[in-house]
């Protein structure tokens, strides 16, 4: 599917995630991210990359919850921190899904010529997660071949240097090869243009509707978007907003089209 | 004394279930009370709140009133500010609820000393002690001069019921059940289906009065003038009901009248949707092998 559609989907889903700390919206949204990943992931380092985003999200949640000890510690304060951490984790999972369903270099082709270099930088930045994961895999394999057998966690320092080095080298190599293939500033190829398929329309439409519903909910204070844990209570939620979150799972169900 | 202690424990345990028990006020350490005056712009009322410690904060006083009277409240800004009180404003506000131009709950102190003092500090850090009168008024105006104050309240008038009742509790000789044990629990009419109303009745009847004669006496002695208590929503007395004391909480101010306490339907929908989507994802992940 056209990467522009994925970008629009990510933007809408992220804004929905940022707008609320209500677990009855955040939990389905997390499931949406996982479902979209499962249904539309592309071959490559997607699996490991998505898992890494989930890990980072989990660490963000735990860290945010731990920060409560710096203030007054109470059940209400802990739950408030957990909800904020959950929002962060869901945001990361959405971004992880984006990373696993798109090829970052296809994003590059969306950029107008004037913004090619910053777009190139952005693409390399976007792709750093899957590329790092790939590098880790390769370095690990090389270590095993050389008979270096250390347990997973203790081998971390021995892993860092080669991965960083590899990353640097790769960036330079990548830039050179892309330049050689004509992704440089000078030329723009019309070969295999990306088509905006009906799947893309449906995805963007559903995402915009979902965002619109949440925007309306925010304006009208509907459905307890920001949940206060003082006092503890089940957040009174709006079923319409839950449906809006489920709408964001549409890209997982539209038939894939080769483009 | 032992029987009373056991009954106290039973009441406290019973108080954990949402059955309308107002148990804690009968069993916590006696003596310390403070008055909480609330004026939401159209009606006002005063509550005599029993303190569970010699010093509590202004916010803790509201929490205690929530325990003892089922007063509805919602704090924001990480539990440091009052965003919603007695279901005003009616829609639950966001966590950051102060906005220029919108009315808010102003905090007043020392209502027993002749005039209210606009509090310079937030209610999370103030100290409320036995005999204090605290006030909250919903309106616009960022200072004591511009924000409308609540009606002044006399501590002794508001807490007369409570103080007299506790004195009663200490009097009965051993072997004879105290007034609160003898009092038959008045059944909230209509039961749970009546929702907030029924529960509120149970609360109000269970609250300070401990016997028909006592409540009559208390009412005559210490009933505040009608001008102080504005209760346009007082319910009609039903036949067979024991005469209840002056209602201290207008209908609509309890948390039972706000959003329902049980698990929301949207929550069930959300859980079902989450499980369904996770299930489909799991199926897709195990079915396909990434090439």
Interface residues (C-beta under 8 A of the other chain):
Chain A: X21 X23 X24 X25 X27 X28 X30 X31 X32 X34 X35 X37 X38 X39 X41 X43 X46 X47 X71 X74 X76 X77 X80 X221 X223 X224 X225 X226 X227 X228 X229 X230 X231 X233 X234 X235 X236 X237 X238 X239 X241 X242 X243 X245 X246 X249 X252
Chain B: X63 X66 X73 X74 X75 X76 X78 X79 X83 X91 X92 X93 X94 X95 X96 X259 X260 X261 X262 X263 X264 X265 X266 X267 X269 X270 X271 X273 X274 X275 X277 X278 X280 X281 X282 X284 X285 X290 X291
